[in-house]
Amino acid sequence: MGFRKIFFVIFAVLTMVSCSDDDSIDYHYELLPIEEALVPEVFEYGQLYDITVKYNLPEDCYTNSDILYEYDEDARNVAVISLVIDSNDCETIDLEQELIFRVHALQASPYIFRFWQGDDDNGEPIYLIVEVPVINISNQKASEIERTHTKM
């Protein structure tokens, strides 16, 4: 539900700000489903981590714009925001893309990422949910870390 509110606000602001000239390019923003997310198995408190999301550009009129990173209580909702040029000349390309964003692990509780994968038939969001535990090396003995993490 939060995605719709943010998407509506972004769309409303862009609509009000856009020019009404005849030679202007018409465009809108759209959320693209995340196909896959590459997330570390564990975060160490205070460290920075790269998270990679994979998504598809369905047509050549789509281009990635930004990542939507929304706090929702203990969870983080993540989606790709794409700029879409309104044109009748768009060609289907179905091109896989990657987008990387950084997370600074500054909470002691686990991070719960909800990667948006579209909406179901009832218009409810579908998420790929990934939980990442946070450890604090300075306050945790090595034996505790070994007990909670298995070696490969």
N, C-alpha and C positions, 0 to 999 in steps of 0.2 A: 504494500500500500504506500510506503514511503517513496518508492521509486516514482510512482505516478505523480505524487505531489511535487517532487523535485523536477521531474521532466516537464510538468505543466508550467512551473515557475520559469524554468529556463526558456521554454517555448514562448511564453507570454512576454518575457523581457525582450527576447530576440525579435519578436513580432513588432513590439512597440518601437524598438530601436532601429529596425531595418528601414532603408530608404524606400520611397514610393516612386522613384524614377522609372521611366519606361525601359531604360537600358540596364537596369540593375538585374543581378542574377537572383532568381528565387531559390531559396533553400530552406531546409528545416533540419532539426536534429532528431535522431532516432537512437534508441538503445539497441545494441546488437548482443545476441546471446553469447555467452562464454562457453566454448566447447570443452576447454581443458584449463586447469590451473596447476602451476608448478609452485609448490609451497614447501618450505623446509619442514622437517619432521618435528623440530623443536626450536624454540627461540630462547636465546640467552638474554636475560634482562639487561637492558641498556644498549644492546647491539642493533645495528641496522641490517635489514634483510631485503633482498630483491624478490619480488613475486612476479611471475610471468603468467599472463593469461593468453590463451589462444582463442581466436574467433575468426569468422569468415565474413569477408566483404562480398555480398551477394551480386552486386552490379558495379560497373565502373563509375557510377555517379556517387558512390559511397567513399568516404575517406575517414580514417580514424581522427577523432578530435581530442578526446580526453578520456580519463577514467573517472567514473562516478564512484566515490568512496564515502559511504554514508554510515554514520554511527546509528545503531538501532539497539539501545540498551547495551547488552553484553556482546552483541554481534556487530559485524561489519558487513554491510551490503556492498557488493562490488559489481559494476557493469561497465561496458564500453559505450561511450557516447560517440556517435558518428554524425558527421556533417553530410547531408544528402542534398545534392543539387537537383532541383526539380526540372527534369528534362524528359522528353519523349525519346531521346536518342541513347538511352542507357542500354548497355550490353551486359548480359549475364556473364560473370567471371568466376564466382564462387572461389575467391582467393583467400587462402589461410594467412592470417596475420598474427603477430605477437605484439603485446604491449607489456612493458615492465614498469612496475611502480615499487617504491620503497616503503617499508614499514619500520618504524623505530619502536622496539619492544620496550614499552614503558609502563606496563601493568604486570602485576604478579599473577593474576588469573589467566587462564587459557584464552587465546584469541579464537573467536569463532567467526570464520569467513563464510559468507553466503554469496556465492557467485551466481549471478542471475543467468538463467538459461532459457528464459522466455516465460510465457503465460500458458496455463492450461486452458481447457475448453470453457471454463467458468470465469476466465480472466484473472485467476489467482497466479501469483508468481511461482515459478519452479526454480529451486536453487540447488546447486552443487554445494554441499556443506562440508567444510574442512575445519577441524579443531586442532590448534597448535598449542601444546603445553609450553609454559614459560618456566625456565629454571634460573636460579640465581647462584652462580658458581661461588661467589664470595661467601654466601651463607649456607652452602650445602657441601657436605663432605663428599669426597670422591666415591666412597662406598655407597652412598645414597644414590648418586648418579648412576653407578653401575647397576644397582638393583632396579631402577626405573627405566633403563634403556638397554635393550638387547643389542649384542654385537652381531654383525652380519657375517 
